[in-house]
Amino acid sequence: MSVNSVNILLVEDNPAEARLLQELLKQASHTRFTWTCQSRLQAAIAILKEQTFDVILLDLTLPDSQGLESLSAIARIRPQVPIVVLTNTDDDDLALEAMRCGAQDYLFKRQANTELLARSVRYAIERKQASEAVRQAKEELEQRVQERTAELALTNQHLQREIGDRQRIQQALVREKELAQVTLQSIGDAVIATDALGRIQSLNPVAETLTGWQSCAAQGHSLDTVLRLWDEATHTPVQDLLEQVLREGIALDPSERRLVGANETQEFFVELSAAPIRLDDGKLVGGVLVCRDVTPARSLAQQLSWQARHDALTGLPNRREFEHRLEAAIAHSRSNQTTHVLCYLDLDRFKLVNDTCGHMAGDELLRHMSALLQRHTPKSDLLARLGGDEFALLLHHCDLDDAQKHVQELIERIGAFRFIWEDSTFTVGVSAGLVEINAETDSWAHVLSAADTAMYAAKDAGRNRFQIYQSDDLDIAQRHGDMQWVSRIVKALEEDRFCLYAQQIMPADPQRRSRDRYEILLRLEDEEGNIVTPGAFMPAAERYDLMPAIDRWVVRQLFSQLRDLPEQRNQPKPLYMVNLSGASFNDERFLTFLREQFWLHHIAPSMICFEITETVAISNINQAVQFIYQLKQLGCCFALDDFGSGMSSLNYLKNLPVDYLKIDGHFIRNVENDAIDAATIEAINHMGHVMGLQTIAEFVENPAILQKVQHLGVDFVQGYGIAKPKPLTLPKSVPSRKRSRKRNSRPAIAPRSLKSVEAAPLPKLTTSGCYLRPIKDSVAPTEG
C-alpha cells in the first residue's frame, strides 16, 4: 500500500449502501481508494485467498452470515489485514466485542461521512501495521535472545580454549543489546523489565511517557512505585502485579487498568500483559510487563455510546434513551407510590418552515426549540427529541396541576418566539398531550401512546394548547382506536391483505340493453382471516393520510386483473367504477400515476369510470375540472357521487364535465314513503337528462324502492335489492400467439412522465400523517 493509494475489500450486501461508501471515499483528498465489492461472506473469503487488500470494510449483517461470526471468519483467512466493522445496529456491547475480536474500528453507516470514513480506514491500516511491527519485533527479539543465549552458553563451555573468541562474542552481545534497545524504543507499547525480585531494570521511551519516570531513575525501584495502577471496578490501587508471574513463572493474561501519571494530572487506560524471563536452563531471571495505551479506543467507545443514546441534531436524549428512562420512572412509581407526568410535544406549523425554506431552516428551528425547551426545563426532569418535530418531557415527582402550569408556560414561550430565516419571519406553536404516571401505569409503550393520542386531540381542538389524557374521554378513545387502525392498515398494505369486491349496477328498465357496469369496493382481511368493511378502518385512513396509498393499491390491483380479461367479439367491455379520495384527487402526482398504470397494464381507459363526491369536487372546482378533463381525454368517464348532499350542487354541476350522477342514498332510502325525497330525485334526474348525463340510484334495497325509482325515470340502479357485493373474480384470457400479436399491436397510452413506475412508498408512520377517502359501498343498513 502506498500513502496515496489504498486497496479496499468491501463486504456489503446492500448495493445502495456500498455505492454510498464509495462515493464518500471518492471525495477524500490526498488518497485514492480502489474497491472490490462482495455481497456474501463466502465470496469475500474466496477472493481473500487469491488477492491481498490493504483494509477490509465488513458489514456484520450478510445473507450467509450474521454478527461477529463474519468478523472471525475473515480474521482467520487474513489476520494481517485490518478490518473496519460497518453496521446499522446501535449496540455498544457489540461494538466493544467487535474491537476485542480483532476489528480495528467500528462505524455506524448512517453517521458515516467522508472525513470519518477516510480517517477510520487510515487509522485501521496504521494500527494494524504498528501491531504487526510490534509482534514481529517481539518474535525477532525472543528468537535472537534465544539464539544468542545458546551461543553464550556454548562459548562459556569453551572459554578456556577459545579466549580469543570471547572478545568477539562479547562484541556480538553488545550489538544485540543495542538492537534490542533500539527495538524496544521503536515499538508503540510500553515495556518494563524487572529482575527476579521485581526490581525495575529498564523502561522503554513509551513506558517513560506513561509512568513519568526516566529509565535510569526507575532502576532498582519496585514496580508498584513506578507504575501506579487503579482498578476501575473497585477503585483501589493494584499492587504486586508481577508477584504471581515471578513466583509461579506463568504469564499474566491481558487486562485493562487505569494508569495515573507521575504528576497526577494525566490518566491513561492501559491493557497489561506480563510474562517471566527464563534462561535456557529454565532459571527465572526476571519479568517483562507490556502496557498498551488504549485511551483513544476507550474514548471512541464512550463517544459511540453517547451517540447511540442522543439525537445528533439537538444533542438531546433520543427516543431509545427516553423509553429506557421512562420505563425506569414507571418502575419507580410502582415501588415508591410516586407520581410523574409525561408530556408529549409536537410543534405546530413546523412543516410550513420546512417546506418554505428547506430542511436546513427546519433543522435550525429544531435546534432553537430544543434550546428554548432546555432553558425552561428543570435539571431534575428529562427532555428528549423523539423524532421529526416531536419532543417528550418527563416531569419527575410532579402532579397534573403543576404539570399544566409548566406546560402552559412552555406553550406561551414558544408562541412568543420568532424564527427568522433570511428575509422571512415565522411563528410556531406547540400542541401537547399530558399523561399521569402512577403506581397503576401499565407500560411505557401505553403511556407514550396515550400521550400521543392526547397531543393529537389538542391539535384537533385548535392547536397551541394541551390536552390531558383521560381514559373515559370519548373523543380520545375514538382517536386511540383510529391510531390502532393505522398500524393495522399499514401492515395490511405490506402483507397485501386488502381485497376488491364488485357490486353490479343494472339498468332501471329491464328491457334496456347496456354494457355491464360494476362499482369496485374495498375490503380488508384482518389477522384472523375475517373480512372487515370500510366503515371500520376508513375513518382512521382518512385522518392519518393513508388514503393515497390505498387508492394506489386499488388501481394497481384492479388494472392487474383487467389486463388478463379476455376479449369478446360483438360485446362491449364492462365499465368499472372506481372511487377516488379527496387526497388523491388533489394530488398532482396521482394523475401521472394513473397514466403510468394505464400504460403498464394496457388497459382501455373506456373501461374505467372514476367516482368523486360532490363535496370534493366543489371544494376546488378549478382543480376538479382540470383533473376530469385530462382523464376524459384519455377515454375515461366520471361520476359525481353522493349528488344532492351539498347545498351548492346545482350551481357547480354545469361546470363539471361528468358523465353520471349518483343520487345520494339519503333520498333513495325513504323514497317510497317521502314525497319530498321523490320530488328531489325527480328534479335531479330531469336536470341530469337535460345536461346529457345518466343517473344512478344507490341504496335500492327492496322491490318497492326499485319500482319507485323506475317510475321516476332513473337510468341505473344499485344496491342490495339489485346485487350484493361479491369478491372481484375476472375470467382470464388463454394466451396464444395470435392473441399476443393482436394485443401488442394495440397502441399503448404513453404516460407523460415515467420517472418511476414503481409503487408509491408507504408514508413513514409517526402517529400522524395524511391519506385517502373511503371507497364507499352501497350497502344494506345492517352493514353500516
N, C-alpha and C positions, 0 to 999 in steps of 0.2 A: 504494500500500500504506500503511495506517495502522499505527501502532505496535501496535495490539491486534488487527489482522486481517491474515492472510496467505492469499493465494490460491495454492494449490499444484496443479501438474500432476504426477500420479504415473504413471509409465510402468512397469508391473509386470504380468507375465503370470500370476503366482500369486495367485489371489483370496485365499487364506488369509493370505499374507504382506501383501497390500495391506490387508486388514482389520486385521491386527495393527498395521501402521504407523499407520493411522488411529486405532485405539484408544489407542496410545501418545501421539499428539499431542493427543487429546481430553483427556488428563489434564494437559496442560501448563497452568500458571497464567499469567495476565496476557495471554495471546494466544489469539485464536480462529482456527483454521485451517479453511479451506474447501478442498474437494477436487474435482478432476476426474481420473478414473482411466481410463487406456488400457492395453490389454494388448499392443499391437503398435506398432512404430516408425512405420509409415506412418500409422496412425490418430493418433498423437501429433503427427506433422508436420502433418497436415491441420488439427487443432484449433489448433495454434500459429499457423497462417496466418490464423485467424479470431479468436482470442482472445488476450488478454495474461494473463500469470501473474507472480507475484512470485518464484517459485522452482520449479525442476523437480527432482523426485526420480526418478532414472533407474536402472533395472536393466540391467546390461550383457548379460544373457542373455535374449534375446527370441526369439519364434518366427521373426520375419523379419529379425533382425539379431543379430550377436554381437560382443562385445568393444567396442573403442574406436570402431568404425565407427558405433555408435549415438550415442556422445558427439559425434563430429564432425558427424554429420548434424543432430542437434538444435542444436548450436552455430551451424551455418551459417544455420539458419532464424531463431533468436532469439539472436544473440550477446550481447544486452544482458541476458538473463535468466540468473541464476546457476543452476548445475547441481550437484547433490549426487549422487554415484555411490553406488548400493547394490549390494552383491554378497555372495555366499556364498563367494567364492574367496579363499583365504589366499595372496595373491600380492603381495609387497612391490613387485616391479618394476611390476606392473600398476597398483598404487596410485599410484606416483610418475609413471608415464607418463600416467595419467588427470589428475593435477594439472597436468602440463605441457601437456596438450591442452585445458585450459580449465576443468576441474572445480574447483569451489571447495572441495569436501570429498569424502572417500572413507570410507564406513562399511560395516562388516560387519553384515549383517542380524541374525545370531544374537547379536550383542553389543549391539544397539540397545536403549536404554531411553528413557523419556520425556525425561529431562533431557538426555541426549546427543543425541537426535534433534532436540529443540526448539532446543538451543544450536547445533547444526550448521546448521539452517535459518536461524536469525537471523544466524549468522556469515557464511554464504554470501551472504545478501542484503546485509549491511553491507559485506562485502568487495567485492562486485560494484559496489555504489553508489559506494564510495570509488574503485574503479578507473575507473569511468565519469567520476567528477568529475575525477580526475587527467587522464584522456585529454581530456576536453572543455576543461579549463583549459589544457592544453598546446596543444591546437589553437587555442583562442582567443588564447593568448599569441603563438603563432607568427604567426597571422593578423594580430593587431594590431601586432606588431612590424614585419611586412612593410608593413602599411598606413602606419604612422607613419614608417617609414624612407623610404618613397616620398614621403610628404608633406614630410619634412625635406629630401630631395634637391631637390624642386621649389621649396621655399622658399629654399634656398641659391642656386638659379639666379636667383631674382628678388629676392635680398636687397637690392640697391642700389635697386630700385624700390619695395620693399614693406617699408620699415624698420618701419613700424607693425605689419605682420603678424607680424614676427619675435617680438615680445614675446608675442603671442597663441599663436604656435606653441610657444615655449619653455614657456609655461604648460601647454599641452596635453601637451607631452612630460613635464613634471613629474607631471601627473595620471596619465599612462600608466605612468610608472615606479612611482608609488605603487601603482597597480593591479597591476602585475607583482609588486611586492614582497609585496603582500597575498596574491596568488595563490600565490606560492612558499611563503609562510608557512602557507598553509592546506592544501596538499596533504600526503599522508601519506608521500611518498618524500623522501629526502634529495637535494638539488640543490646541486651545487658548480659555480660558473662560474669560468673562468680566462681570462687574456688569451692572445695568440698565442704567448707564450713559456712557457706552462704555469704562470704565477704566479696564485695564487688571488685572485679579485676579491670573491667573496661566497659565503656559506653560508646556506642557509635554516635555520629552527629545528630541523628534523628532522636535518639534517646536523650541526648543533652538538651535538645529543644523541649521535649515533653516534660522532663523532670526539672529543668532549670539548673542542673548540676553539670560542671565540667568533668570530663572523664578522669583527669588527674586528681581533682578534689574528691571525687566519689570513691576512689580506690581505698579499700580497707574498711569502708562503712558497710553496715548491714543493708540488705535490700529494703527493709521497711523504712529506713531513714531517708533513702533517696527516692523511693517510689511510694508516694502516699496515695493509696487506693481506697475508695469507698464503695460499699455495696449499696446499690440503689434501693433494693428491696427492704433492707434492714436499717439503712442509714448509719452503718457502723464501719469503722476502719477495717480493712482487710490486712491481716498480719500473717507472717510465717507462710508466705505464698509458695516458697521453694522448699519448705521443710519436708513435705511428703516426697517431692521429687528427689531430694538429696538423701533422705532416709531410706526410701524403698526403691529408688532407682527407676521410677516409672514416669512416663510422660504425662503432662497435665493437658487435659482436653481444653480447646479454645472456649473462652467465656468472656462476657463483656463486663467491664468495670468502669467506674468514674474515677478519673485521674485529676488530682489537684496540683497545679503548678507550684513552683517554689515561692512565687510572690503572692500566692493565694488569691490572685485576681483573675486567673485564667483556668478554665477547666477543659478537659478533653474526655471523650468517651473512647475507650480503647478495647480492642479484642486481644486477650492474652493467651499465649501458649508457652509451655515450658518443657524442657527435656534435659535429662542428665548428659554429662560428657564423660565418656569412658575411654580408657586406653584399650589397646588390643588384647591385653590380658584380662579385661573385664573390670579393672580397677576404676572406681568412680573418682574423678579428679575435679569435678565441678558441675555447674549447671548453666544453661543458657535460657534466657527469658526473651521472648519476642512480643512486642506490643505493636499492634496495627491501629492507627488512628482512624476510627470510624465516625468521627464527629460530623463530617459532611453527609455521609449516608444517613446518620441519625437525624440530622436537620431536615434532610429531604423526606424522610419517613414522617416526621412531625408535620411538615408542610402538606404532604399528601393527606394526612389525617385531618388537618384543618380544612383543606379544600373539600374533602368528602362531606364535611358537616356544615359548610357555609355556602351561601349564594355568592357567585363570582361577581355579579354586578353591584350589589349593595353591601356585601360583607356581613349581612345578617345571617343568622342560622337558617338553614334551608328546611324544606319540608320533612326530610328524613329525620333531621335532628329535632325538629319541633315535635314530630309524632312521638319520638322517644321521650322527650321531656314532658309531653302531655300525658303519656302513659304513666310516668313517674308521679305526676301530680294527682292523677286519678287514684293510684295506689296509696298515696299519702292521705287523700281524703277518706279512703275506706278505713285505713288503720288508725287515723287520728281524729276522725269525725270533724274535719275542717272543710271549709268552703272556698272554692276558687271560681273564677269566671273566665270563660273563653270568649273572645271577641273576634269574629271573622270580618275582615275589612276588604272592600272592593272599591277601587277608585271609580268615580263617575266621570264620564266624558274623557277618559284616557284615550279611547280609540280615536277620538277626534284629533288629538295631538299627534298620535302615531300615524294616522292616515294623511293628515295635512302636511306635516313637517318631516316625516320619516322616522325610522327606528332609532336613529341617533338622538333625536329630540325625545322620543319616548323613553329611551334609556336614561337620559339626563333627568327627565321628570321623575322617574322612579328613584333615582339617587337622591333628588331633593326631598321627595316624600318620605323616604326611609330615614333621612337625616332629621326631618321635622318630627316624625313619629318617635325617633330615638330620644330627641331632646326632651320630649314630654312623656317619656315612659320611665318610671322609677327603675333603678338598677335591680331591685328585687324581682321585677317582672320580666317577662320574656317576650320579645318582639321578633318575628320571623317573616321571611318572604316565602310564600307557598308556591309562587309561580305567576308569570304574567303580571297583572296589576293587583294581585291578591296578597294580603298580609294577614297575619294572625297575631293576636295579643293575648298572652296568658297572664291574668292578674291573680297573683298569689294571695291567699288569705284575704279574700275580698268578697263582699256580698253584692247582690244585684243593684241595690240602691247606690252604693259607692261606685260600682262599675258604670251605671248610667250617667252619673255626673262626669266621670272621667272621659267616657266615650263622647258625650255631648261636647265637652271642651275640645276634644280632638277634631270633631266634625266642624266646629266653629273655626278652629285654627286653620284647618285645611281649606275651608271655604273662603277664608280671608287671604289665602296665599295666591300670589300671581306668578305664573310661569311665563317668562319672556324668552322667546327663541327668535333670533334675528329680528324681524320687524313685527312679529306677532306676539300678542299677549293673550294668555289663556287663563281661565279659572277652572278649577276642578272641584269636585266634591267627593264624598265618600259615603257609601252605604254600609251599614254594619249589622251583624247578627250576633246576639248575646245568648250564651247558654251557661247555666249554673252547673258547676261540678261539685257533687257532694258524695256522700257515702253510698247512695243508690245509683250512681252513674254506672252505665253498662260498660262501655269500652271507648277508647279514643276514636275509633272509626265512627261510632254512633254519635259522639259529641261533635266531631268535625262535620258530619253530615247534617246534624241538627242546626249547627251554627250557620252552615252554608245555606240551608233552607230558609232560616230566619233572615239572612242577609238579602236573599232574592225577594223575600216578602217586603223588605224595606225598599228595594228598588221598585217593586210594583206599586208601592204606596206613594211614590213620588220622588224617590232618591234623596240623597243628602240627609239621611236620618238613620235611626237604628230601630231594630225590632227584637224584642225578647222572645225566645223560643218557648212556647207553651204547647205541651203535647195535646191539649184539648182544643187548640185553635184550629177551626175547620179549614181556613184558608191555608195555613201552614201544613196541615195534614194532607190537603189536596196537592200542594206543591211537592211535599215529600214523596207522595205517591207518584207524581209525574217524574220526579228525579230518578226514582227506582225504575220507571219505564224507560228512561233514557238509556241506561246501560243495557237493558234487555233488547231495546230496538237496535242499538249498535251491534250487539252480539248476534242478533238475528240476521242483520245485513252481512256480517262477516261470515256467518255459518250458512248463509243462503236459505234461511227458514221462512222467508216470505213466499207466498204463492198467489197466483192470479185466478180469479173467478170471472165468469161471464154471465150476464143476465140479458136474455133476449128481449128485443124491442120489436113489437108487432104492429102492423098497420091496424088502425081502428076499424077500417072497413075490411071484413074478411075476404071480400071479392077482389080487393086490390092486389095486383101483383107487384112485388117490390123486392129489391135485394135484401138479404138478411142483414140485420143490424143487432149489435151487441154492445152493452156497456161493460167495460173492463173494471172489475172491482178487486180490492186487495184484502188479503187475509194474512194472519201471522200464525205460524205453528210454534207453540210455546215449547219449553224444555221437556214437558211430559207428552208432547205429541198432540195436544188439544188445539183446535182451531179457534183463534181469537179474532173477533170482528173489529173494524177500525174504531168504533166508538170507545174502545178501551185504551188504545195506545195513541191515536191521532192527536188528542189534545196535548200530550207531552211532546210529540214530534213537532207540532206547530210552535209550542212555546220555546223549545230549545233548538230551533233551527235545524231539525233533521229532515225536513220535508224535501229539500232539493236532492238529497241522497236517495230518498225513497222514490221520488219522481224518476230519477235517472235509472234506478233499478227496474221500475215498471216498464219504462220504454225499452231498455235493453232486453228484458225478459220477453216482452211481447214480440218485439221485432225478431228475436232469435227463433221464436216459434213460427212466425208468419213466413219467414224466408223458405221454410220447407213445405208450405201449404201447396197442395197440387193444383195445377191449373185445370179449369173445366171449361170446355168449349160451350159457346152459346149460353153462358150463365154468368151473370155479373158477380164480381167478387164481393164478399161480405164487407160491411162497414163496421169498424171497431171504434168505439167512443172512449176516449182516454181523458180522465180528469187531470187538470194541471193546477198546482197550488199557486197562490199569490207570490210566494218567494221565487219559484221558477219563472213565473210569467214576467216578473220584473227584473230578472237576471239576464243581462245581455249575453252572457256566455251560454245560456241554455239554448238559444236559437242555433248557435254554432254546433252545440252538442247534437241537436235534432238532425241537422243537415248531415253530420258525420254518421249518425246511426242509419239514416235512410241510405246513404252511400255504401256503408259497410255491409248492410244486410240485403240490399237490392229490394227494398220494399216500395211498392207503388204508393205514392202519397194519397191517391184517391181512396185507399182503404182505411185511412185514418181520419177521424174527426176528434178534435180536441175540445174538451169542455172547460169553460171557465165560468165562475159565478159572476153574476151581475155586480156584486159588491166589489170584487177585484177589478172588473173591467172599468167601472165608473170612477174608481179611486184614482186612476191615472189614464184618462181617456185617450190622450195622445200616444202614450206608450202602448196601450191596448190596440189602437188602430194600426200602428206600425207593425206590431208583432203579428197580428192577424193577417194583414196584407202580405207580409213576406212569406208566411207559410201557405197562404192561399195561392201565391204564385207558383209554389211547388206542386199544387194539386190537392192539398189538404182542405178539409172543411171545418167549420166551427159551430159549436152550440153554446148558447148562453144559458147557463144552468141557474136553477132557483129563480127564474124570472118572475117578477112580481113581488119579491120580498123587499125590494128597496122602494123608497118614495120617489126616486128620480128616474125610474126605469124608462118611462115613455119619452122623457126629454133626451136621453142619451141613445136610445135604440136606433134612431135613424142615422146615427154617425158610426155605428158599429157594423162592419161587413160580415155578419154571421149568417149561417145557413139554417139553423134550427133554434127554436125557443123551447126550452124545457120548463114547463109551467110549474111553479113552486108547489110542492106536495101539500103545503098548508091549505091550499084552495081545493085540492083534489080529495082529500080525506073525507070532507063533510059535504061534498057537492050534492049528494042525493037528498040532503036534508036542509041545506042552507042556500036560499035563493040568491043571497049576495055573492057567495062564492061562485055559484053557477053563472051569474051575470059577469063577474070578473073574468072567469075562464072564457066566456063567450066573447068578451071585449078583446082580451089578449089574442085569442085565436083569430078573430076578424082582422085585427091590426096586423098580425103576423102575415096573414094571407095577402093583405093589401100590399105589404112590403116584399112579397115574394118569398116569405120564409115558411118553413114547415114547423108544425108544433108537435110537441111530445108531452103527454100527460104522465107524470110519475105517480107512484104510490097507488096504482089501480089494484086494489086488494080483493075485490069481490065483483060478482056479475052486475050488481046494481050500479056501482061506480062506473064499470065499463059501459053499460048501456047509456048512462047519463052523458059521459064524455063523447060517446059516439053520436048522440043526438046533438051535442053542441058543435060537432064538426071537427074535432081534434084529429090530426093526421095519424099520430102513432101513440101507442100506449105501452106502459112499462110498469111492472110491479109484481107482487106475489100472486095476484089473481091471474096474471098472464104467464109468467115463468119465474121460477125461483133461481137464484144464482147457483151456478154449478162450476166445479173446477174446470179451468180452461184446458181442454184437450183438443188439439187440432190434428187432422189427418196429415200424414207426411207423404210427400211425393216419392215415387220409386225412381232412383237415379238411372239415367240412360244417356248414352252418347248423344242421341238426337235431342233429348230434352236439355242436356247440358249445353249443347251448342246454341239452342234457342234462348236459353236463359242468359248466356254470355253475350248474345247479340243484342239484348235489350239495353238501351242506353242507361247508364247509371247516373244518379244525381250526385254531382260532384259538390262536396262541401266548399264553402267559401274559405274556410280556414281549417287546416288539418295539422295544426301544431302538435296535437296529441289526440289519438283516437282511443286512448285508454280510459278506463272508468275513472270518474272524478273521485279523489281521495275522500275518505270519511273525515268529518271535522274532528279536530283534537278536542276531546271532551274534558272540560274542567267540570263545572256543574252548570255552566251557562252555554249559550250557543244559539243559533237560529236556523230553521229549515222548513218544509212543505205543508200545504193544506191537506186535510183528509181527502182520500179518494172516496167520494160519498156513495153509499149504496142506496138504492131504492128498495127498502126492506120492510118487512112486516113490523108492526109496533112492538111485538114481543122481542125483536132483535135489537131494539134500542135505536 
